[in-house]
């Protein structure tokens, strides 16, 4: 076989750079489901006025009293030519006025476990920079705030703002954050370590003070000015909507092209935090037994497709019962699956049957 000798002198110096090489490397993106491919819970949730709410997995939308009413949905409205099929849409359906000082409206983007933050070397002189990039559009020209937040004992955050330059037009946002030398992640490896939070609106508790962009400070200090100077607060008009997709967080000071992953990869990663049987509205999970005794309890184990971050909160919803009812059995539940136990009573039956669907929630 003839060998081909490559003359490297013919390659220009600027043809090979760290940024260009890294675009071809996998697992750059710390975010799970950044392209909004997976929506296990629902594709649309209406009437949102409080609490954490999901359509796209790992992206939790939250608002509060007098913050407005919203519809959260996974849509097919995407930036052209970027390879995305889905985006997350937040639509205000009833305007709020944020008269409750402590109310905030925000999107938490795929929070990270402590063990996944070790690579950042926070709390040392070698703390690494992080670059955040995403595609977004909004119905009005305005300013939003994107925070990195550490959830260790130091409780610190760093603020960056971004401005929608043209209404109803997709734009790419790139923000680079210095590493935090003042935070040290402690606690269980699977506990909440770091989050990317996009603040959209809030009450007077968050609109005063003096905002300092690009500097790590105590959350108790920074939070008072998270929305200071942002102008129009999202959710104060029913004309407000906000889209986001292509969310990427990577080490370094360069935003590389979005790391597209297969649906199967993203689904498996999402199921570490939330999983359902996928059968609601169709063929439900079914247990059928011969039941010779009415006073005995019968036990069954339901395995997960993916090991959970921690012991999950299980919800069982009954679809059909014939002399058999199952409830969660906590003592036999763990990260690999959950146990169920039948209630006693009813009648002996050669064919006792219970149909149900379930969901397991281990979100951060």
N, C-alpha and C positions, 0 to 999 in steps of 0.2 A: 504494500500500500504506500502510495506517495504521500509525503507529508507536506503540508502547506505552511510556509513560513510567513508570519504576519509582520509586516513592517510597521511598528507602532509609531514611527516618526511621522507617518502620514495622518495620524489622528490628532486633530487640533486639541490644544490644552483645555479648551472650554467644552469639549464634547463629552467628557466624563467628569461629573461633579457628584458630590454626595446626594444632592437633591434629586438628580436624574437617576442615579443608581437606586435610591431608596424607593422610587416609584414602582420598581419591579419586585420589591420585597413584600412578602405577606405578613399579616398580623401587625401592621403598623397601627391600625385603628383600635383604640381601647374601647370605643363605643360598640355596644351590641344593638343590632337592628337599626343602624343609622339611616338606612334607606327605607325604613317603615314597611318592610316586606311582611312582617308577622303581626297579626292582630288576632290573638287567640280568644280574647274576651268578647269583643264586638268590633264592628267596623264603624258604628256610630253610637254615641251616647248623648241624649238630649236633656234639657232641663237642669244643667249643672249649676249649683249655687254654693257648693262646699265640698271639702274632702278631696282625696286623691282619686283621679279618674283616668282610665286608660282606654284607648283603642289600640294604637300601635304599642306592642309590648315594650317595656322598659322606659317609656316616656309618660310621666305622670303629670297631669294638669291639675292645678289646685287654685281655688279662689275661696272667698269668704263672705261674710255678711256685708251687704251693700256694695259688693264688688261686681254685681251684674249676674246675668244668667247666660249660659253658653251651651253650644253644641260642639262636641269634639268628634271628629270623623277622620277616617283614612280615605284619602281621595286619589284620583288618577290625574290630578292637576300637578304637573311637574315641569321643571325647566327643560327646554328643548335641547336635544343633542347631548345630554349628559349621562344617559344610560339609566335613568330612574323610571320606575313604574308607579311609585306611590309617594304620597306626601301626607303629613299630618296637618289638618286644618282646625283652627280654633275660631269659632264664629260667635259673636255676641248677638244674642236674640232679645235680651232685655237689658237696657243700659243701667249701669250702676253709677254711684256718685262718690264712693269710697269715704262716706261720712263716718264709718267706723275706723278709728285710727290704726288699729292693728291688722286690718285686712290686707292681704296681698294676693295678686294674681300672677302666677308663675308656672313655668314648665321645667320640671326636673328631668334632665336628659341622661338616661342610662347610668345611674350612680355606680361607683366602683367599690368593691370590697377592699379591705385593708391589704390582703395578700396580693392583690393586683396592683397596688400602689408602691410596692417595694422598689420597683425599677426606677422610681422617680427620685430616690435618695433624699426625700424631704427630711429636714432636720439636720442636714450636714452641709458643709461648704460646697459639696458637689451637687446640690439640688438642681434637677434638670428643668429646663424650660418646657412648656407645653404649648403647642399650637392647636387652636380650635378653628375648624372651618365648617361651614354649612351653607346651603342655599335657602333663601327665604324670600318672602314677599308679603306685603301688607297693603291694606286698603287705603292707607294714608301715609304721608311723609311724616316721619317721627323718629324718636330715639328710644332705644331699648337698652337694657343692661344685662350683660352676661357675666356671671360670677363663677369663679372656682371657689369651692367651700371645703375646708377640711373639717372633719367631724371627730377629731381626736380631742384630747383634753385641752389643747390650746385654743380650739374653736376660732379659726381665722378664715378670712376670705380676701379675695382680690377682685377688684372691679374693672371691667372694660365696657365701654358703651359702643353701640353701633347705630348707624342712622339709615333708615330706609330713604333712599335718594329719590325714588320715583314710585308713585302709588301703583299698585297692581302690576308690578314688574319684578320678575325674578332677578335677584342679585346674589353674588357669592360674598359671604362675610368671612374674613380671616383675622383672627386675633391671637397674639402671642403673649403668653404670661410667663413671668420669671418664676423660677422654682422657689419654694418656701423653705428657708433655712430655719424657721422658727416653729415648725410643726413636726412632731414625731408621732407616727401612727402607733398606737398601743391598743391592746385589747385583742379579742378573738380575730383570727385571720379572716373569718367570713362576715365580720361586722362592717358597717358603713365606714368608709375611709374618706372618700373624696366625691364631690358631685359638681356637675355643671348645671347651673340654674339660670334660666332666662327669665328675668323679672320684667313684667309688662305693665303692671299697675299696682297701686297700693294707697293706703291712707297716710295721714300726716306723720305717723311714726317712722315713715321711710322717705319722706320728701324734704326733710330739713337738713341741718348740719352742713358739712362741707365735704363734698365728694372728692376723693383722691384716686384717680385712675392709675392702675398699674402698680399699686403698692399693697403688699400684704399687711393687714391690720386685724385687730381683734374684731370679731363679728359684732360684738356689742357696740363698738364704735362705728364700724362701717355701715351696719344695717340702717342706721338713722338717716343715711344719705344715699341709699341705694338708688332712689329714683329722683334725687335732687337734680333739677335742671333738665329733666327728660321731656318737659312740655306736656303734650297731650297724653293722658293715661289711657291705655288700652281698656276697652270695656265701658267707656263713658258715652258710647254711641252705638246704636244697632247697625250702623254701617261698618263697624270694625270687624275685620277678619285678618288672620295671620296664618301663613303656611310655612312649613319647614321640612326639609329633607336633606339627605347627604351629609349627615352630621358626623364629623370625624375629630378625634382627639389623638394627637401623636406627640412623642417627645421630639424636642428640637425646636428650631425657630423657623422652619419651612413648612408650608402647607403643600403636601403632595396631592396627586390626583386621588379621588375617593377610592377606597379599597372595596370593590364590589365582591360580595360573597354569595354563595348559593343560598337558596331558600332553606335547604336542609340544614346547612351549617348554622344559619341564624335561628332557625326554629329550635335546634338542640340547645344552643346557647341560652335562648329565652326560657326554655323549659327548666333550667336550673332555678328559676325564680317564680315561675308560674306554669301550671300545666292543667289542662282539663282532658276529659276522656274523648273529646271531639265528637261525641255522639248526641249531644243535646239537639232536639228537634228531629232526630232520625232514630236509628236503632240504638236503644239505650243499653248500658251495661246490664247484663242479666245473670242472675244467680238462681239456679233451680236445684232443689235437693229433695230427697226422700226424707220426710220428717216423721219418724216413728214416735217421738216423745214431744209433748207440749211444754214440759217444764224445763227442758234443756236449752242452753244457749249454743248457737252454732257460730263458729269463727271462720273468717275468710281474710286472706291477705291480697291486696291489690297492688301490684308493682308499678312503679313509675317507669316512664321511658328514659328519664334522665335523673341522676342523683340530684337532690335538692340542696340548696345552700345551707339550709337548716331544717329542722322538723317543721313541716308546713302546717298551716291552718287548713283543715279539710272541711268542705261543704258538700253534703250529699243531698240531692234533690230527688224525691221519689217520683217515679213515673207510673208504676203499677205494682200492686201488692196482692198476693194470694196466699194467706196464711204464713207470711214471712215478712219481717221488717228488719232492716239492717241499720245500725248506727255506727259512728266512728268509735273505734276502740283505741284510745290514746296510748295505752300501755304497749301495744304491739305495732305502733307506728314509728317510723323513723325517716331518714333521708332517702331511703331506697323504695319506700312504699308505705301504705297505711293499712291498718287493720280495721276490720269491721266485726261487729258482734250482733247476733239476732236478739230481738226481744223475746221473752218467754210468753207463752200463752197461745191463743188460737186453738186450732184443732190439728190432730195428727193428719198427715196428708202424704200420699205417695208422690205428690208433685206440688211441693210448696215453691212459690216463685216470687222473686222480687226484681223489679227493673228500676234502674236509677241512672243518673249521671252525676259526676263529681268534678270538683275543682280543688287544686292544691296550690296554696299561695304562700310563697317563701320570699316575697319581695323585700328589698332593703327599705 
